[in-house]
Amino acid sequence: QSVLTQPPSVSAAPGQKVTISCSGSSSNIGNNYVSWYQILPGTAPKLLIYDDHKRPSGVPDRFSGSKSGTSATLGFTGLQTGDEADYYCGTWDSGLSTVVFGGGTKLTVL
Amino acid sequence: QVQLQESGPGLVKPPETLSLTCAVSGYSISSGYYWGWIRQPPGKGLEWIGSMSESGRTYYNPSLKSRVTILLDTSKNQFSLNLGSVTAADTAVYYCARAKYYYDNSGDVQYSFDNWGQGTLVTVSS
């Protein structure tokens, strides 16, 4: 049981938009910054979003992050087949004094 | 370009100690950042194990703290993980990563992992 809650899977057609939600509490998302990670099969995880909405250099602006209260969202526009991967949200939990992650969401591009 | 590469035994017997090393290239670990370990059991999500700063400050997941040691070897530009008294529940892909960790003016914490290794599967079995 993960501290942060994500949907197990989402799907959409190429070229479409989709979002992945990440729900937490005031001890984690509500008062700390959220990051998002992409794990393609057999590859190193990649940081997509940090500080709730910032993109590292090289991450295309098709990816976006937002946060409201105790929930965060990862957004995609112009979906590509290469976006098929597992996505995880993560943040610091001030009550547990640990980094916490969501259970992960598998994105399928139909 | 920062690169990290895990190495170590792929099979560990219970209740021995799991030992992994992460070699870092493209950045000196003594120059800053935190250096940490995250694992992913088969079919499950990510779990943070712990991180250590270049100054020696260490943070461990409370659920693993009694069994974990992370050390930095600046002479070899690498860091290590020791996890003691392993059981089958410790079977996982283990990732090493560089972490950015700070408090902002409001006390909010930023903790993200900006560079990761490919991961190495460690199976715990007799």
Chai-1 contact restraints between the chains, C-beta under 6 A:
chainA,res_idxA,chainB,res_idxB,connection_type,confidence,min_distance_angstrom,max_distance_angstrom,comment,restraint_id
A,S2,B,G45,contact,1.0,0.0,6.0,A-B,restraint_1
A,N31,B,D108,contact,1.0,0.0,6.0,A-B,restraint_2
A,N32,B,D108,contact,1.0,0.0,6.0,A-B,restraint_3
A,N32,B,V109,contact,1.0,0.0,6.0,A-B,restraint_4
A,Y33,B,Q110,contact,1.0,0.0,6.0,A-B,restraint_5
A,S35,B,S112,contact,1.0,0.0,6.0,A-B,restraint_6
A,A44,B,W116,contact,1.0,0.0,6.0,A-B,restraint_7
A,A44,B,G117,contact,1.0,0.0,6.0,A-B,restraint_8
A,A44,B,Q118,contact,1.0,0.0,6.0,A-B,restraint_9
A,P45,B,W116,contact,1.0,0.0,6.0,A-B,restraint_10
A,L47,B,D114,contact,1.0,0.0,6.0,A-B,restraint_11
A,Y50,B,S112,contact,1.0,0.0,6.0,A-B,restraint_12
A,D51,B,Q110,contact,1.0,0.0,6.0,A-B,restraint_13
A,Y88,B,L46,contact,1.0,0.0,6.0,A-B,restraint_14
A,W92,B,V109,contact,1.0,0.0,6.0,A-B,restraint_15
A,W92,B,Y111,contact,1.0,0.0,6.0,A-B,restraint_16
A,T98,B,N61,contact,1.0,0.0,6.0,A-B,restraint_17
A,V99,B,W48,contact,1.0,0.0,6.0,A-B,restraint_18
A,V99,B,Y111,contact,1.0,0.0,6.0,A-B,restraint_19
A,F101,B,G45,contact,1.0,0.0,6.0,A-B,restraint_20
A,F101,B,L46,contact,1.0,0.0,6.0,A-B,restraint_21
A,G103,B,G45,contact,1.0,0.0,6.0,A-B,restraint_22
A,G104,B,G45,contact,1.0,0.0,6.0,A-B,restraint_23
